[in-house]
Amino acid sequence: MVFMFEDNPTTPSSELLCYTFPGKYYFSGGSDSVSDKVESILASSAEDVVVFFDVVLDNDATVDKYQMYRDSQRVHIIPIPCIGYYLCEWLHKAGILTTTYYDKSKMTFLLKDIIDESFGFNPASLEKFYKSLMTKTKYPCTLNRIDQNKDYIGAYYRGDCNCQRHCSKKGGVTRKDKGLSLVYTLPAYPSTDDLPGQSVTVEGVKLLQKLLYAKMSSDLGLKMKLKI
């Protein structure tokens, strides 16, 4: 089984996933390219494809696009808020993202109960909120983007933690260790002895996502059930 996200393959988090499990992660570079990328994977591989599709219930466009896709014999569509939702959890567990905004976001998806003036602006959607929350980490090396003029931006994803510039106290954490901890944060991941936990079926993962989206719907007052 292989896994695909809508994200750009050159994003630091994408590169970290590919490094951790070569040949197991693919990226379409946008929702409009999902179908073409899936067809390409199916044509070159005998493995099933799990597609993590970005869906936030306060953005109708993401819901509409998600509803266009259906599971097939070898393709399993699993909705996620966005990769940033899991990156925030991953960085929080590592002690790097320790803002009160993250703590509040774990209690509710309702932005008006999370955002105050100190956040800087009012994000237009949950996806934009998580992207903004990612910028509030302790170290610029954990920013999930590329900056040609600042090589330390995104460096956390690209190598071992042994720099003396920002987080020397993290020395000894390898890139592989960081990658494994990120993979373990995701709803589903490759079966391997490197990661703890028992095997879960695709249906089991979908059940967990149903609970997540039921909470999102309730928090946002939408009374809406996403078909998963």
Secondary structure, DSSP 8 states (H G I E B T S, - for coil): -EEEESS-TTSHHHHHHHHHSTTTEEE-SSGGGHHHHHHHHHHH-SS-EEEEEE--TT-HHHHHHHHH----SSEEEEEES-HHHHHHHHHHHTTS---HHHHHHTT---GGGT--GGGSS--SSHHHHHHHHHTTSS-GGG-SS--TT-TTTTHHHHS-B--SSS-GGGTTB-HHHHHHHHHHHSSS----TTS-S----HHHHHHHHHHHHHHHHHHHT-------
